[in-house]
Amino acid sequence: MGASILESACPAPGRADGYARRRPEETLLHALVREHWPRFLERAEEEGGLPRFVVREFEEYLRCGLLEHGVVRLACRQCGHEMLVAFSCKRRGFCPSCVGRRMSDVAAHLVDEVLPEEPIRQWVCSLPWSLRYALAYDRRLCADVLGAFIRALTRSLRRRAKRHLGLRSVDEALVGAVTFIQRSDSALRLNVHFHTLALDGVYVRDAQGALVFHALPPPSGDEVAEVAAWTHAALLVVLERHGRSLEGPSDQGDTLVHEQPVLASCYAASAGDVQLLGAAPGAKTAKLVRPVRLVPSPSEALAEVGGVNIHAKVVVDGRDRKRLERLCRYVARPPLNQERLELHPDGRVRLAFKAAWKDGTHAVLLDPLDFIARLCALVPPPRFHMLRYHGVFAAHSSARAEVVLGREPDPPPQLPLFAPADLAPLAPPAPKHPATRGLILRRLCHQCHHLPSDAADACASSGIIGPDDIARPRQRRTSSRRDPDAPLLPLLEVYCPSLQLSPLCRDAQLRLLGA
């Protein structure tokens, strides 16, 4: 490698917390996709094929986490301890590792730099089943439907603020919210719904012009029902503008059937909870049900109007940052939990639920090809944003800089229009503080096991790598600011079979491949 590894008094290699490199090839999910995806793709090609973004999702997942498709080698120059980190697919469909990493990254960003230390309430908006098929691929329709719900929620918060705070106008109340768009439910059905983390109160400017937060009392059942009714009324207007209705997916505006018939079949079967390629195509999906006794629950913030279901029971004190981060991870969670996935004795896939439904259903049985079809429906189309900001949290809000925790970036420097030729060039922008990068890396390591915390802390503190470098490692990086007398100096090297000139020597490549 060019640089020798010196002997030192570094502690013996190993992790006290039992960290081990993830091995996706040993999981049931990877085995199912590896075995049944080629057959599913072959049958799809006979009917017109699948879009490129769906095929790429599966191909990248089958290479995610495998050492033979590219690795990063991290080593300590003093004690000789080293480890390998395989490249990830970085997709956002169903990969448990990459979607889990994105979940932790987004949650850390929201808690550290966006959400203030004020009460946060989770609003869940579920939509009629006949509409979920169209929302899965029509991003403009999904944005308009979400806008209808956010306007109804904003209207409710402002009216409540005017009544409790004695405001002259509802325009004086400023609200803020962040929405996560989820595409599935616990049964892996296509179920596009919204999880909105909204401030449980409003911002109002005082006499000096400063923003002051005012918490509001919990919404009553009637107020939640108003949000559901307003959302339903606005939903009808949005559908009429898009040439659709609540009757079903067989509208004139449904172009997916003609452009991508296979993907449309996957969407329809997943949303309708029916078999597509199983033993009985068109029949309802088999479920496991146990007898239950319904216990009447106390009144809660729940309402349904015309298929629009609104739930607003969960609230978190913004000062409890750990609980708030758990809530953010929950609303941004991956669609599939591998621990609840197992193979039934008859060869079908058994997916257990975290909590049984009200009718006692606690698991679903899927044919392997139907399981692949439901995974196809979970892949979001390109340019389909899964995270939206509203109100004072939006990028175009003039009050964002006064509310968000993170520091707003300085405007980029600019030279004068007619600058002299001998004018000194502009200095490059200062890099992000290493402490912040180390904190984010440490969170991601503990959540998704992409990199042990000791290596992450060492890399971040020495300024060698950051979060983007871990996500997309391609070359060896060095830093002139590194102290040569530091006790731990990580060595970062990359092997990628797609590169013609590998940074590693031939002997190292053979050793990495086990030759």
N, C-alpha and C positions, 0 to 999 in steps of 0.2 A: 504493500500500500504506500510505500514511500516514506511513511513516518512510523517509527518504532513505538511500541507500547511499553512504557517504563513501569518498573515495579514500584509499588508504593504501599502505604499503610491504609489504603482504602478498604472499607468493609467488604466482606465476602459477597459475591454476587447473589442475587435472589431478592424476592419481594416478600416482606412479612405478611402482606395482605393476600397472598396467594394469586397474584396476577399471572395470567397465562394468555398467550396469543390466541385470538379467536380463530377457530377453524370452521368456516362456513360449509366446507365440503362434507362435514360430519353431521350436519343438521338435517332434519326431515324435510324442511322447506327446500333446501338446495337439492336434495335427492329427488323430490317430486318434480321440480322444475327441470332438472337435468335429464330425467327419464321421460317425462311426458311432453315437454315443450316441443321437441322436434316433431312428434306425431301431431300435436295440435297445429303447429305451423304448416305442416304438410297438408292437413285437411283445410286449413284456412286458405292456402294458395289455390286450392281447387275451386274455391268460391269467390276469388277476387283478391285475396291476400289482406294483410293487416297494414296499417300505416307504419311508416318508418320509425316514428317515435316509440311505438309499442314494441316493435321488434328490437330496437336498440336497448330498451329497458331490460328485456330479458337477457340479451347477449352480454350486456355490461354486468348484470347481476351474477351471471355464471362465472365471470372472471374476478368478481369482487373478493378481496381478501385472500387470493391464491398467490403463493410466492412465485410460481412460474410465470406469472403475468406482470412481474415488476415488484421490486422491494426497495425499501430504504434501510440501510444498515447504520445503527447507532452504536458507538463504542466509547468506552472511557480510555483515554490514553495512559492512565496511571495504573489502574487495577486490571484492565483487560476485559472487563465485563462488557458484553455486547448483546444486541438483540436485533431482530428483523421486524420491520413493519411493512406489510403488504399494501399495495395500492388499493384504493377503494373506488367503487363505481361512481359515487357522488350523485346518484340519481335520487329522485324524490317520489317514487311510486310506492314500492312495497318492500324495499331492502331494509331489514330491521336495523342493521348497523348504520347505514348512511342516513336514513330518516331519523334514527335515534340521535345521531350526532347533530343533525340539523335542529332537532327538537331542543337539545341542550344548549346549542349555540344561540338560538333565537331566545330561549328563556333567559339566559344570562344577559343578553343584550337588552331585553326589555326591562329586567329588574335593575340593571346597573345604569342604564343610560336613557330610559324612556319613561317608565311609570313612576310617578311621584309617590311620596309616602302618605297617600290618602286612601280611603276605603275604595276597594275595587269589587264590583259585583259582576258575576258571570251571567250573561243572558244567552240562552240557547234557543235558536229558532229552527224548528223543523217544518218542512214544507210538504204539500200534498204529494202522494206517490206518483201521480200522473205527471208531475212537473219535474221530478228528479232526473228522468231520462234526458230531457232537453238541457237541464242545467249542467250535465256532466261534460258536454262538449261545446256548448254555446257560451263563450266567455262574456260576450256583451249582454246576453240575457241574464247570466249569473250576476254580473255587476249591477244591472238595473234592479234585479230582485233584492240583492243585498242593500242597495241604496234605498229601496222602499222600506225595508225593515229598520235601517239606521235612521231614516227620517221620522218614522213612527216612534222609535225610542227617544230620539232627540226632542221630539214634540212633547212626549210625556215628561221627561226630565225638566224641561223648561217650564211647563205648566205647573208642575209640582213646586219648582223653585219660586215661581212668581207667587204662588199661594202661601208658601211657608215663609218666604223672606220678604214679602211685601214689595216686590219689584214693580216698577212702573211699566215695564215691557219685558216680554220674554226674550227679546234680543239682547238684553243685558246679561243673560245667563250663557256661559260658554261651557260646552261639554267636551268630553274626550273619550275615545274608545279605540280598541284594537280588535280586529276580527280575524279568526282562523277559520278557513273553509275546510271542512272535513268531507270526504267523499264516500265513507262507508260507515256501517254500524258494526255491532258485535258479531253479527252473523255473516259478515263480509259482503253484505248486499250493497248495491249502489244506492247510497243515501246521502245526497248532498245536503248538508245542513251547516249552520253558522254557530260558532262559539265566539261570543263578543265579550271582551273584558272592558267594561265601561266604568268610568268614575262614578261612584255612588254619591254624587253631588255635582255641584256646578262651581265654576269660577266667576266671580263678579268683581269688577274694578271698583276700588274705593274712591274717596274724594281726591286722593293724591294720584290716582291713575294706576295704582299697583293692583295686580291680580290677587284676590283673596279667595281661598276655597271655603265653601259652605257645604257641609254634609247634609244629606236629606234623610228623612226617616225611611224605613223599608217600604217598598211598594205594596199596596194592598192587593187583594185578589181582583177587585174591580179595576184597579189601575193596570195590572198586567193584562186583564181582558181587553182593556182599551187599546193597548199596544198590539194585541193579536187582531183586533177588529180593524184598526187603522192599517196594519200590514196587509191584511186580506183585501181591503178596499183598494189600496194602492197596487197590490199584485194584479188585480183584474185590469187596471189601467195599463200596467206594464205589458201584460200579455196581449192586450188588444193592440198596443203599439207595435209589438213584434209579430202580429198576425197569428197568435196562438190562443189557446184556451185551456181550461182545466179538464177537458174531456179526455185527453190522452195524447200519446206521441204521434198519432196519425194525422198531423196537421199539414197544411200546405208548406209551412216553413221548415219542415223536417227534411233537410237536404242530406243528412248523414246516411240515410238508407240508400240513396242513389250513389253517393260518393264512396262510402266505406260500409258495404253491407255486412261484412263479418264483424266489424267493431260495433255496428248498430245492433246486431244480434246479441253480442256479449252484453251491451248496455241494457237491452230490453229484458234478457233473461235474468240478469243480476238485479235490476230494479223490481222485476215482477216476482222474484224469488221462485223461479221455475228452473227445471233442468234443461240444458241446452244440448249436451252430447252424452248424457247418461243413459241408463237402462230404459228410462221412460221419458223421452224428450217431450217437453210441454207440461209435464206433471209437476206438482209442487215439490220443493226440496224436502227431503226426509229430515225430521227433527226428533230429538230425544226429549221426552216430556216426563216429568215426575209430578205426582199429585201435590198440590199446594193448597193452603187455606188462606184466603185473602183476609187481611187485617185492615180495617179502615184506618187510613192515615190522617193525621190532623191537617187542617187547611194549610196550604202552602201556596207560594207564588207560582201558580200554574194555570194556564188557560189555553183553550183551543177554539178557533173560529174558522170554519170552512176548510179544515185540513191544516191550517197554520197553527202550530203548537209553540207556545212561548213558556219557557221555564226560567225563573230568576230567583232561585232560592239560595245559591251559594254566594257568600260575600266574604271577603278577606280584608283584614286590617292592613293597610299599606305599610305600616311600620314593621310588620312581621315579614321580612324579606324572604326568609326561607320558605314559609308557607306560600307566599306569593309566587316564588319560583316553581314550587311544586305544582301550583295551579297552572302556570304557563306551560310547564312540561306536559301536563295532562291534556290541555286543549290542543297542543301541537304533537301529540303522541303518534307513533306509527300505526298504520291500520291493522297490523297483524302481530300477535304475540306468539312467538315460537313455542313457549312453554305450554300453551293450551292446544297445540297441534299434535295430533297423534294419528297412527294408522289403525283403522278398524280391522277386526279379523276378516271381514269380507272384502278387503282391499280398498274400501272407500276411505276418504279423509274425514276424520272426526275433529271438529273445531269446537272446543268447550268455551262457554261464556264465563266472564268474571262474576257476573251475578245473573241469576235466573230471571226470566221474564215473568210478568204477572200471571201468565197462564201455566207456568211451570216448565217452560222450555229452557233447557240448560245446555244444549249442544245441537249441532247441525252436522249431517252426514252428506258429503259431496263426493261425486265421482271425480277421479283425478283430472279428467279433461274439463269438467265443470269448474273445478277448483282453479285451473289455469285460466279459464274464461273469466272468472271473477277477478283474478289478478289483473287481467287485461283492462277490465273496467276501472280499476283503481289508479291507473296511470293517468296523470293529468296531461292534457294536451299542451303543446308549446305555447308560451306567453300566457298561460293561465295562472294568474297570481293567486297563491294560497294564503297570503297575509295582507291585510288591508288596514290602513290607519285612517281615523276619522277625527273631526273636530280639531281640538287644539294639538293633537298628536300628528296631524297631517303635515306633510312637508310644505304645503303652500300656506299654512296657517301663520298669521303674523304674530300670534301669541305663543308659538311653539317654544321659542327661545326662553320664555319666562316660566315655562311649565316643566319641560323635560329636564332630567337630571344631568345628562351629558352636556358637555360644552359644545356649542355650535361651531362648526369649522370656520376658520378665518377665510375671508374671500381670497381667491388666488391673486398673487401680485401681477401687476401689469406695467409694462414699460410705457413711457410717453409715446405719443403718436409719431412725433418727429424727433426721435432720440438721436443724439450724436453717435457716430460710429465707434468712438472710444469709450462709450458707457459700459461700465462693468456689468457682466451678466447677472441675472437674478440667482440668488441662492436657492438650492432645492429645499422643499418643505421639510420640516423636522419630522422624524419618524415617530410613530406612536410609542408611548412610554412602555418600556419592557415590563413593568410591574403589571400593567393591565393585560398584556399578552400572556404573561405567566398565569394570571388568575383564570383567564378564559381557557387556556390549555389545561390547567389543572381540573377544571370542572368537566371538560369534555373527556379527559382521560378517565376520571372516576365513573362517568356515566356510560361511556361506550367502549372503553378499553382500547382506544386507538394508540395510546402512547402512555407509558408509566409516568407517574407524577414526578419522579426524581429526574428522569430525562427531560421532561417538559420544563421543569423549573430551571434545570441547568441550561437548556437551549435558550429559554426566554431571558434569563438573567445575563447570559453572555452576548445577547443580541444576534445570535446566529440564525435562528429560525423563528417564525411566528405562526399563527393559525393558518394563514394561506399557504405557507410552505409545507405544513403537514398535509394539507388537503391536496396540494398539487406539487409534489416534490419532483424536480427534474434535473437539478444540478447541485454541485457542491457549493455551499455558500460560506464565506469567511467574513470576518469583521476585524477592522483595524483597532476597534475600541476594546477588544478582548484583553484581559489581564493575563500575561503568560504564567503568572504564579498562582492562578486560581486553582483550588484543589480538585475541581472536576472539569475537564475539558472534553465535551462530547465531539465525536467524529461522525460526520454525516456524509454518507456516500449513497449513490443511487444505482440501481440496476434496472434497466427497462429493456426487454427484448425487442421493442419496436424501434429503438435507437440503433443506428448503424455503428456509432462510436460509443461504446459503453464507458462510463467513468471508471469502472473497475477493471482490473487486469484479468487475464484469462484464468489464472489460478483461483482468484476470488470468485469468479463466476461459476467455475466448476464446483467450488466448495459450497456456494449458496444453493446450487441445484442438487447437491448431494452426490455428485459424481466422484 
